[in-house]
Amino acid sequence: MSAPRPRTPADMYDFDTPLPLADRAQSMKWSRYAGRDVLPMWVADMDFAAPPPVLAALREAVDFGHFTYSKPTTALTDATIAHLAEAYGWQVAPEWLVWLPGLVCGINVAVRAGCETGDAVFTATPVYPPFLSAPGLAERRLERLDLVRGETRWEWDFDAADAALAKSRLWLLCHPHNPVGRAWDADELRRIAELAERHDVVLCSDEIHCGLVLDPAKRHVPIAALDPAIARRSITLMAPSKTFNIPGLGAAFAVIPDAGLRRRFERVMAGIVPHVNMLGLVAMEAAFRDGEPWRRSLIDYLADNARHVESRIAALPGVRMTPVEATYLAWIDCREHALEHPAAHFEAAGLGLSDGRDFGAPGFVRLNFACPRSTLEAGLDRFAAALSGR
C-alpha cells in the first residue's frame, strides 16, 4: 500500500470515502458484476457524489414535486454562455445552442446532418466506440486512421489524415481524446482546422471531457473558438455529465454557429430526439453556475490519481501507457502479454475494464481512475496480480 496521500486543495470535498454504489442495482457500472467479486473500473462515470450545488438544486426540484414537460430557461442559457466564456474564453450566441438528451445521440445526428448517405466519415482510432458505429447506422462509410503513439504521448499523422480526408465529408474529432487522454495542443488544433478547411468537411468535435484537463495551468480550447472560418463548419458537442458526474441525467448540447448547418441538425432531430428532462436541465444549470470550486478540487484529486496509475503501470512488465493529460481514463497497452482477450483476462482476476477492441485497438484496456484512492489501490493490485498469474 502507498503512503498516506498528502492533503491538497481536493480535501475541500470528500473524494476519499467510497459511496455505497455496489448495492445499487440501477448503476450500470456496478450491476454488471452483481454477485461477483469483480471491481468495476470500466464505463466512464465517477465513483463520487455530484457537486453539492447540483444536489441542492435537484432536491429543491424534487421537493417541488411537479415533474412537468420542460424546456431550457433563460437562466440555463445565460449560465451556459457564461460558463463557456469564463472556462474557455469562448463567446457563444444563444441561438447557437441546441439542447440534447445526451452526447451519443448528438454524434449520430451530426453524422446524418453533416453528410449524405454513402459519404465517408473520418475519425482517428482508438476512439470512443460510438464514433465507429454511428457512420454505419446512418449508411455512411467509415474512413479511419490510427493515431501514432510516441514515447510520451499519442499524436496525429497529419499527412495520412490529409489523404484520408480527401475521401471524406465529415470529421468526427474527439477533443480531449477518449481513450488516449490527449488534450490536443494549439498547433495540433490549427493543423486540424487547416485540413478541415482544405477538404471542405464538416467538423463534429466531441468535447465532453473539456472540463477534465488535469494540468490546472492549462485550459481546454474549443476548436470552434479558433476563428470564424472553422466555426462556420463546426458542430461542437458538450455536456456537464463527465465533469460534474451526472451522466444518468441525460443533459447535453451542441454549439452550431452556422445557421444552415444548425437547421440541418435540428431537422434530423425533429420527431426523433426527445427533449431534455427537467432534472437534467436543473442539474446542468447548477453545475455551470455554481460547480467550479468542486471541479477545481476534483481536478487536483484526479491528477493525483493519474500520476499514481502511471507510476504503478510503469513498474509492471509488459504493459505501458502514456501520461494522461485530460479525462480520468488510462489507456494501457497489454499486447506484449499476447492475451487473446485482455479484458476477459482481467475480469477473471476480479477487475472489470473496458476492452480496447471496442475502441478499434485490440490488445489494449481502458481503466477508469475516477474513484477513491482506496478503490484505485485495490484495482491496481488486482491488475498487477492478473499479470503475474497470482
C-alpha angles and dihedrals in degrees: 000000000000126000117271111286113253116243115266136170086278087075089076083085131033109253093147101069111084117233118232091251096137090073095051110099091190093063107100090198097053101031092060089080099032111160093014131098094241121129109219114226098149122090116063105255127105130246091227133099115256118260115290094243090055092049091048092051092048092049090052091050093048092047089054085061101205111119097187132169101276144200134193112278129220087250091058092047091049092047092049094048091046091049093052091049096046098040100039108012089244118147108208127182117226093239091059092069121097114182119223136186091228143350098247092062087049090057091051093046090049092054091053095043098042101053143009134260109286095021121126124252116205126213139153123241145258088050145146105294098241088064087064098043102041097073094053093046088056095044092251125131122250117230108187136183128190118238114232120242112220126187095275106013147011115261143186126257092217095183090057090045089053090055094046093049091056085073097041138083101190133038119209105202125187108208114199089023125244119228105009094054098229123154099204110232129228095266092050092048091051090051090050091049092048092052092047089052094045093053096036094233129155110246117216108189119195102207099166092128093051094117093053104074101139099209105080090203090064132060135199117264114208106224091224088060092064096085142326093263096062091038090060092060097038138106109187117195119202139162139170090230101099099035096045098029100240101123094137092061093069104222124146141133144207124226109211114169097182111082095210094050089045091054091051090050092050091046091057089049095050114115093356111060113065126224119264111269120249097250091050091054092047092050093047093053093048092047094051095041102042110007102087099095090052091047093053091052090046091054091054090052095045093047089053090049091048093054090047092053091048091051094049094046092048089057093056124087121243099011132091143174137180122239115280111241096176140005124037094262128111115206107206127192111216098165095115088067091059092220112176092213110013097183091050090048092056092042089056087055092052102266125111112208135165115263115241090216089073089058093049095262117099114199095040131097131198120222122197110216097180094115140094114294092247090057091047092051091051091049094048091048089054090047091054093045091052091055094047094046094241 
